[in-house]
Amino acid sequence: MTYPNFYDKIETIKVQDELSSFLGAFENGIYEISYLDIVKGAGHSCPTVLGAYLMNLDALRPLYPEGIAKRGEIEVSFSERQTDIFYG
């Protein structure tokens, strides 16, 4: 698969998931979400997708100074509807 090189330069989001650990999906339940993963989910890369990823990455820093977010502990919400052009 070919994609722009800058995707690999964007910091990943590390996540720890107790269920993943219990089930043995990932060692200690720790895995990483990359910007490429987000682009795959969205089906494209654009300023809104990148901006949302970077805002979440920055928001996690003070919440998890050790660098590993805990799955299920936080919720991200928007003030606009998902069907609005720049928020979906």
Secondary structure as a PSIPRED ss2 file (coil, helix, strand):
# PSIPRED VFORMAT (PSIPRED V4.0)

   1 M C   1.000  0.000  0.000
   2 T C   1.000  0.000  0.000
   3 Y C   1.000  0.000  0.000
   4 P C   1.000  0.000  0.000
   5 N H   0.000  1.000  0.000
   6 F H   0.000  1.000  0.000
   7 Y H   0.000  1.000  0.000
   8 D H   0.000  1.000  0.000
   9 K H   0.000  1.000  0.000
  10 I C   1.000  0.000  0.000
  11 E C   1.000  0.000  0.000
  12 T C   1.000  0.000  0.000
  13 I E   0.000  0.000  1.000
  14 K E   0.000  0.000  1.000
  15 V E   0.000  0.000  1.000
  16 Q E   0.000  0.000  1.000
  17 D C   1.000  0.000  0.000
  18 E H   0.000  1.000  0.000
  19 L H   0.000  1.000  0.000
  20 S H   0.000  1.000  0.000
  21 S H   0.000  1.000  0.000
  22 F H   0.000  1.000  0.000
  23 L H   0.000  1.000  0.000
  24 G C   1.000  0.000  0.000
  25 A C   1.000  0.000  0.000
  26 F C   1.000  0.000  0.000
  27 E H   0.000  1.000  0.000
  28 N H   0.000  1.000  0.000
  29 G H   0.000  1.000  0.000
  30 I E   0.000  0.000  1.000
  31 Y E   0.000  0.000  1.000
  32 E E   0.000  0.000  1.000
  33 I E   0.000  0.000  1.000
  34 S C   1.000  0.000  0.000
  35 Y H   0.000  1.000  0.000
  36 L H   0.000  1.000  0.000
  37 D H   0.000  1.000  0.000
  38 I H   0.000  1.000  0.000
  39 V H   0.000  1.000  0.000
  40 K H   0.000  1.000  0.000
  41 G H   0.000  1.000  0.000
  42 A H   0.000  1.000  0.000
  43 G C   1.000  0.000  0.000
  44 H C   1.000  0.000  0.000
  45 S C   1.000  0.000  0.000
  46 C C   1.000  0.000  0.000
  47 P H   0.000  1.000  0.000
  48 T H   0.000  1.000  0.000
  49 V H   0.000  1.000  0.000
  50 L H   0.000  1.000  0.000
  51 G H   0.000  1.000  0.000
  52 A H   0.000  1.000  0.000
  53 Y H   0.000  1.000  0.000
  54 L H   0.000  1.000  0.000
  55 M H   0.000  1.000  0.000
  56 N H   0.000  1.000  0.000
  57 L H   0.000  1.000  0.000
  58 D H   0.000  1.000  0.000
  59 A H   0.000  1.000  0.000
  60 L H   0.000  1.000  0.000
  61 R H   0.000  1.000  0.000
  62 P H   0.000  1.000  0.000
  63 L H   0.000  1.000  0.000
  64 Y C   1.000  0.000  0.000
  65 P C   1.000  0.000  0.000
  66 E C   1.000  0.000  0.000
  67 G C   1.000  0.000  0.000
  68 I E   0.000  0.000  1.000
  69 A E   0.000  0.000  1.000
  70 K E   0.000  0.000  1.000
  71 R C   1.000  0.000  0.000
  72 G C   1.000  0.000  0.000
  73 E C   1.000  0.000  0.000
  74 I C   1.000  0.000  0.000
  75 E C   1.000  0.000  0.000
  76 V C   1.000  0.000  0.000
  77 S C   1.000  0.000  0.000
  78 F C   1.000  0.000  0.000
  79 S C   1.000  0.000  0.000
  80 E C   1.000  0.000  0.000
  81 R C   1.000  0.000  0.000
  82 Q C   1.000  0.000  0.000
  83 T C   1.000  0.000  0.000
  84 D C   1.000  0.000  0.000
  85 I C   1.000  0.000  0.000
  86 F C   1.000  0.000  0.000
  87 Y C   1.000  0.000  0.000
  88 G C   1.000  0.000  0.000
